Amino acid sequence: MSRRRNKEYDDAPKPKLTQESIKEAMKAFEFIRPYRWSFFGGMFLLFLSSLVFMIFPRIIGELVDIAQGNSQFNLTLKEMGLWMVGILLVQGVVSYVRVLLFANVSEKGIADVRKSLYQKLVSLPISFFEENKLGDLISRLTGDVEKLHSAFSITLAEFFRQVIIIVVGIGLLIFTAPRLSLVMLLTIPVVALSAVFFGKYIRKLSKERQKKLAESNALASESIQNIQVVKAFVNELFEVNRYFKTISDVVKISISYAKGRALFAVFIIIIMFGALFFILWQGAMMLQAGDITAGQLVSFVTYTFIIVASFASLANFGPELLGAMGATERVRQILAQEGEIDLDANPEVKPIKIEGNIRYENVHFHYPTRTDVPVLKGINLEIKAGQKVALVGPSGVGKSTVVQLLLRFYDLIEGDIKVDGKSIYDFNLRDFRNNLALVPQEVILFGGTIRENILYGKADATEEEVIQAAHQSNSWEFIQSFPDGLNTVIGERGVKLSGGQRQRIAIARAILKNPAILLLDEATSSLDSESEKVVQDALEKLMEGRTSIIIAHRFTTIREVDCIYVLDGGKVVEKGTHEELTLLDGKYNSLANMQFENI
């Protein structure tokens, strides 16, 4: 059995070019529909600039013919130079406007995609985030959208440019030198396609090399980060041998990669340049025979190089467009999800009056990701407005689930939850949640200032309300100790604050929200005794006059609550006050005695 699983490197599947996949990919143009005139204008100017570009090889050939006195036009070198300056100015203006038009399409269109995608993500239910990895979602919001941006701003335009250049170039070649064009068309496309397939093989080897190298780097990083474990288990030699093996694999693949590159170089030198030299030799023979002029030969050779380069570019743009097609599909998958709220239809939260009477009626539930594991099996709870109720029981019995269901993070399987006699599913979701506040065990703060984190509870609160909330949460003293006070930047996820300080900021946030129903999910379980006392005092102030549900880890914090519900096996097995339950020889007494014995 392997002692540690190696990291797997899975590439995103690339879509195949089928009628259906192309049809789906075309839906990406819905994102730029509002800017379609800029897109069409850019495409027209792209076509125009490509045509202008294809004039230059003809001009170069004409300069040679004018110099030799073989020009078909009655122009001097000076006049031809003036024409070149004029064409360059036109090309410059056209290119400038084209770039601006495509930038208008790509930047504004992709900004709309980012906005829609993020708005959709935050409107999706909690279950969606449990079923999808965070890294994948962030990748879609950043990497996939960036692929679309690249496609609309550069790749698509350049792809069409190369197609136009190839088609127009071949047409001009046939018009300029039909016989020599036949030689080119019989050799260059075959050579170019061969180079494309050869290049794909080289890229595959390069990819395998990068994969193996990444594995060796990950292995080294993992063992160094866990160096204490390595040394404690005397596994230095084991790790060294494992790393040496991966490096040997890297060398083996690198040698194959080098051989491939060497063969590709031989191919380019012998086949590619051989084909070009053959065409040049044929052209020189025709020039000697008087079938073409020197200027026509120069133009022909220039067009040939441009066409070959365009074939090579198409080989690069093809995979990029395929990647953009895949990105479009993944983005559309998220946009097609049904959100739990519609921010466009209901952008504002409306204040509603809730007293705080709560009733759980025969509630059954299992998590969407674990349908075979029932969590709640007919829970019945009743909490009157203003009461403090605690939920206790062993880990995994569904205490946090009871709170999450009240917040409507998940839909019930069976039963109902009523607030003030009305099913919670009959309320507007955002209006309902606005009357609840959650203080979790693991407080997550945002990487801004203390003021911004407190204001998260009420964005339009005054300075006096913020300061009052800080006082009531026992936060004001430590906030004032910072040089910047409320403007102190707390770092990502609040890392610059202690656990107790983060908890008090979360309490201040809840106080500012002024909820009818307060939910405390083991809010002091991770704190030391000193911090717990300060936070518990702040929580007592917060719970005054509110319906409060407390998930308790330490029984010392719930002795004064109005009722304690003991959960076990997905059901309520006991209920009563602390004094009533301690008189029973039941589950609560057993849990309490076990906890006090461990103190």
N, C-alpha and C positions, 0 to 999 in steps of 0.2 A: 504494500500500500504506500502511495506517495506521502512523504512527510509534510509536504506543503503543496497546495495546488498552484500550478503556474497560471499566470494571468492569460486569459484568452483575448485574442484580438480579432474581433468580428467586424468585417467591413459591411457597410450598409448595402443591401442588395440593389443593384442597378437595374432600372427598368429596361425591358426589351422593346425594341422598336416594332410595335405592332399597330394596327389601325386603332385599336382601343386605347393603347398607351399614348399615342399621338393625340387622340381626341381628348383624353384627360389632360394632357400637357397643355393643350390649347386653352383650357379653362384658366390657366395662369394669367391670360390676357384680361380676365375680369378685374384683376388687381389694378390694371392701368387704364381701364375704361374711361375714367374721368379725364384722363390726359391723352386720349387717343389721337387728337389732332396734332399734338406735339409729336407723338410717335410717328404718325403718318408723314408729317412734315420732315422729321429727321430721316425717315427711310427714303423719302424723295431726294433729299439733299445728299444722302449716302450714295444713292444711285448716280446722281449728277457728279459728285466728286470722284466716284470710281471711273466714270466715263472720261472725266477730265484727266485723271491720272494716267489712263491708257493712251492719252495723246502724246505723252512725253517720249516714249520709245520711238514713235514715228517722227517726232521733232528731231531727236538725236540723229536718226538716220538721214533725215532731210538736211541737217547741218553738214554731214559728211558729203552728201551729193552736191550741195551748193558749193562747198569748198573745192570739189573736183569738177565742177561745171556740168554735172549730170542731173540737176534738179528739174523736176517736172513743173515747178512753179517759178514764176518770174519774180523771185525774191532775193535780196542780198542778205549776207550774214547779219548786218546791222538790223535790217527789218525783221529777220527771224528772231534775233535777240529781243527786240521790242515785243514781239508776239509772245515770247516765252515769259517775259516780265508780266505782261497782262494776264496770261493764263495762271501764273503763280499767284497773282493778287486775287484773282477770282477763286482759285482753289483755297487760298487762305481764308477768305471771307466765308465761303461755303462751309469749310471745315469748322470754323469758329461757331457759326450759327448751329450747325448740326450737333456739335458737342453740347451746346447749351440746351438744345431741344431734348436730346436724350437724357441729359442730367435732370431736366425738369420732370421727365417721365420716371426715371429710375429713383431719384431721391424722394419725390412726393408719393409716387406709387408704393415704393417699399416702406416709406414711413407709415402709410395707411395700413399696409400688411402688418407691420410691427404693432401698431395700435390695436388693430382688430384681433391679432393673435394674443396679445397680452390681456386685452379686455375679456376675451373668451376664456383664457386660462384662469383669471381670478374669479370668473363667474361659474366655473365648474365645481361640482360637489367634491367633498373630501375624498370620497371613494375613488374618484378618477386619479388623484395623486397617489393613492395607495397602490393602484394597479399599474402606474407608470413610474419609471425611475426619474428622479429629479434631473440627473445628468442628461437624459434623453430629451426632456422637456426644454431644458436650457439650450441644448444643442439645436432644437428646432427654432427656438426664439432667436438664436444668434447665428449659428452656422448655416442652417437651411435658408433663413431669410437672406443671409449674405450671399449665398449662391444665386438666389433670385435676383438680388441687386446686381451682381456681376453679370448675370445673363442679360438683363435689360439694359445695363449701361454700356457693356463692352462686347460680351460674347456674341449675342444675337446679331448686333450690327456688323461685327467683324466676320462672322460666318457668312452673312449675305454679301458682304464686300468681296470675300474671296470667291464666292460663287459667281458674282458679276464679273470679276476680273478674269476668271477662267473662261467663262462663256464668251465675253467680249474679246478676250485675248486670242482665243482659238479662231473666232470669226475674223479678226484682223489678220492673223497669220495666213489663213486660207486666202483672204483677199490679196495680201501682199505677195505671198510666194506659195501658190497652191502645191507645187511639186515638193518643195522642201517641207511644207506643212504635213504632207502625208508621211514623210520619213519621221518627223517629230511625233505625230500621233500614234505611230506604230511602236515607238520606243519609250518615250517619256512616261505616259500613263502607267505602262506595265512596270517600269522601274520605280515610279513613285509609290504605286500600291505595294510593291514588294518591300520598299523601305518602311511603309506604314506597318506592315505585319511584322517585320524584323524589329521595328521600334517597340511594338507591343510586347514582344518577347523580352526585350531588354528591360522595359519598365516592370515587367513581372518579376524578373530577377532582382531588380533594385528594390521592389516592394518587399520581397522575401528577406532581403538583406536587412532592410530597415526594421522589419518585424522581429527578426532574431536579435538585432542590436538592441531594440527596445526591451525585449525579454531579459537580456543580460543586464541592462541598466536597472530594470525593475528589481531583478534578483539582488543586485548589489545594494540598491537603495533599501530594500526590505531587510536584508541581513544587517546592514549598518544601523538602521533605525532600531532594530531589536538586538543590538549587540550584547546587552546584558543577558538575554535569554540564550543566545549563542554560547556565551562563555559559561553561563551557569550549567548548561547541559554538555559542555566540553565538545562542541560541534564545530570548532574552527576549521578542522580539516575537511569535514563534510561539506561546509559551505564553500571552501576554497575549491574543492574538486567539482562541485556543482557549477560554480562560476566558470572554472576552466573549461568545462564541457560546453557551456553555452558559447564561450569565446571561440572554441574550436569549430562549432557550428557556423559562427559568423564568418570565420576565415574560409571555411569550405564553400559557403555560398558566395562570398566575396570573390573567390578565385573564379567561380563559374560566371559571376557577373562581369569580371574583368575579361574573361575569354569571349563573352558575348559582345562586349564593347569593342574588343579587338577585331572580331569578325565583322562587326558593323562598320568599323573604320575601313576594313578591306573592301567591304561591299560598296561603300561610298566612293572610295578611290577608284576601284576597278569598274564597277557597274555604272554608278551614277555619272561620274566624270567621263567614263568611257562612252556612255551614251551621248553626253554633251559634245565630246570631242568628235564622235562620229557625225553628229549633226553639223558641227563646224566644218569638218572635212568635206561633207557633201556640199555645204554652202560655198566653201572655197572652190570646189570643182565647178559649181554652177557660175560663180563669179568669173572664174578663168574662162569659161565657155561663153561668157557674155549674156547668160540667161537672166542674171539679176545684177543690180548695181551694188556698190560697196555700202551705200546708205541703207538699202533694203536688207542686206546681210546683217548690218549692225542692229537695225530695228528688230529683225527676226530673232537674233540671239538674245537681245534684251527681253523681248516678249517671252521667249522660251524660259529664261531664268525666272521671270515674274510668275509664269504659270506653274513652274515646278515649286516655287516657294508657296504659292497659293494652295497647291495640293497638300504640301506638308502642313500648312496652317490648318486646313480642314481636318487633318488627322488629330490635331490638338484640340480644336474647338468641339469636335464630336463628343468626346467624353465629358467635356464641361457642360454641354447642352443636356446630355443624358443625366448628369448629376443634378442639373437644375430641374429636370423633369421629376426625378425622385424627390427632390426637396419640395417641389410644388405639391406632390401627392401627400407627403407627410404633413405639410402645413395645412392642406385642405382637410386632412383627417381630423385635426384638432378643431378647425373652424366648423366642421360638420357636427361636432359634439353638441348635445343639448345641455345648456347651462341651467343651473338651478335658479338664476335670476337673469332678468333682462335689463341691463343698465341703460339701454337706449330708451326703452319704454318707461322705466321708473328710475330716473337719475337721482331724484331727491328722496331722502328718508322722511316719512311723515310721522309726526309725534302721535302716539296713541296712548291712551290711559290704561294701564294694567295695575291691578291691585296686588297680584302675586299669589293667588290661590292656585295650587298645583295638584293635579290628580293623575296618577299613572293607573290605567285600567287594563289589567291582564296583558301586559306588554311582553311580547315575544320578539327576539331579535337574534340574528347572526350576522357577522360581517360579510360584505359582498365577496371578499377575497377568501373567506373560510366558511363556505356555505354548509360544510359538514360538521361544523362545531357550533352548536347552539350556545349563546352567551346568557341570554335572559329567557326564562321559561315560565312566564306568567307573573310578572312583577306587578304588585299593587302597592302604591304609596299615596298618602294624602298629606299635603303640607298646606297649612292655613297661612294667609297673608301675614307677613311680619315674623313668622316663626323661624327659628334656627333648627335645622335638621341635619343630623350627621349620618353618613353611610360608612359602615365599617365591615370588615371581613377579610379573609385571606386574599393574597394577590391573585388576580385573574378571575375573580368572581363576577366582574361587571360593574364595579363602582363607577369608574370613569365613563363607562358606556352609558349609564343612566344619565349623566350630565350631558354627554355628547348628543344623546337622543333628544333631550330638551332643547338643545341648541339647533336641532334639525340638521345635524351634520350627516345623518343617515335616515333613511325611511324605515318605519317599523315593518316587521313581518306580519305581526298580528297585534290587535289591541289598539289603544289610543292614549294620548296624553292630552289633558285638558288644562287650560289656564283660564281662571275666572269662568269656568263652565263652558269654555269654547275650545274646540279642538285646535291644537297649535297649527294644524295644516290649513285652517280657515283664515289664518292671519297672513297678511303680506309678509314674506320672509324677512326682508330687511327691516321693515317697521317693527316686527316682533323681536328680532335680535337686538335692535337698538335699546330694548328694555332689559337686556341681560348683560352682565359683565362677568368675565372669567379671569380669575387669578390662578394660573397654573403652577405646578411644582417647578417646572423648568421655564423660567421667565425668558421670553425672547424680546429683546429691545432692538430698536433700529439704530443704524450707525450714524445718527445725527446728534443733536444736543439733548440735554435733559429736558429743556422746555418743549422741544418737538415731540419727545416721547410721552410727556404728560398730556400735551395737547391732542395726542392720538385718541384720547377719550372724548374730547369735544373740541373740534377744530376751531370754533369761533369763540372760545372762552377768553375772558379778559385776563389781564396780568394779575389782577387781584384774585380772581378765581383760581388761577394756577398756583399762586403763592399760598392761598388758603388750603388747597388740596395737598400741597407739599407739607404744610403744617400738620394737617389731620393725619397724614400718613407717616408722621415722624421722620420726614425726609429733609425738612428745611435746614436742620442743623448741619448735616453733612454736605448739603448743597452749598450752603454759605461758606463752608470751609474751602471750597474750590475757588481759585482766583477768578474764574469766569462765571461762577454761580450757575444760574439756569442755562447759560450759554456754553457750558462745558460740553465738549464733544466726548461722547462715551465710547467711541470705537465700535467696530463691527460686532453686532449681537451684544453690546454692552460690556465688552471684555475689560474695560477700564474700571468697572465697578465691582464691588464684592457681591457675593450672593445675597446678603441681607439688604444691601443698597438697591440691587436690582428688584428685589421683591417689593421694597417700599415705593420705588418708582411705579411699579405695576399697580400697586394699591392706590397711589395718587391718581393714576390714569383711570382707575375704576371709580374713584370718588368723583372725579370731574364728570364722568359719564352719568352719574346719579341714577343707577339702574333700579328698577323695581325688584329684580331678582338677581341675587349674587351667587356665583358659583365658585367655590374654593376647592381646587383639586390638589390636596396635600401640599398646601401653600407654604408650610414651614418645615416639611420633613427633611429637607437637605441642609438645614441651617444648624449652626452650633447653638449652644444654650443661650449665650448672650444675645446673639442676633435674633433667635427665636422669640425671646421675651419682648424685644422692641417691635418686631413684626407682628406678634400676636396682639400687642396693645393697639397697633394701627388697624389690625383686622377687626378688633372689637368695635372701634369707632366706625369702621366702614359698615359693619353689619347692623348697626342701630337702625331700627325702623324698616328693615328690608327683609324680604323672604330670602333666607340663606340656606344653601345646600353645601355641606362641608364633607368632603371626602377625607377621612381621618386616617393618619398613619400613627400619630402619637395620641393615645387615649387621654393623656393629661389635658389636651387642648379642647376636649368636647364634653367635659363634665357638666358644664352649665347650659348645654343646648336643651331645647324643648323636647326633642324626641330623637332617639337613635334607632336606625334600621340596620339590622345585621343581615348581610347577604351571604349565602353559601349555596353552591350548586345551581346558580342562576335563579334563586328564589329568595324571598324574605323569610328568614327562619325565626327571627325575634324582633320585637320592637318595644320601646319604652325609654324611660329616662335612665341616666347612669345608675342612680340608686336602685331603681326597679330591676334593672338587668343584673346588677351585681348580687342581688338576692337569689337569682336563679342559678341553678347549676347547669348553665347552658353554654352556647357557643361564645357569647360575648365574654362571660366570666373566664372561659378558658383562654381566649385571646388576650384578655387583659392581664391575667396572671402570668402568662408566658412573656408578655412584654415587660412587666415589672420585674420579673426574675432576671431579665437580661440587662437591666439598668445597672 
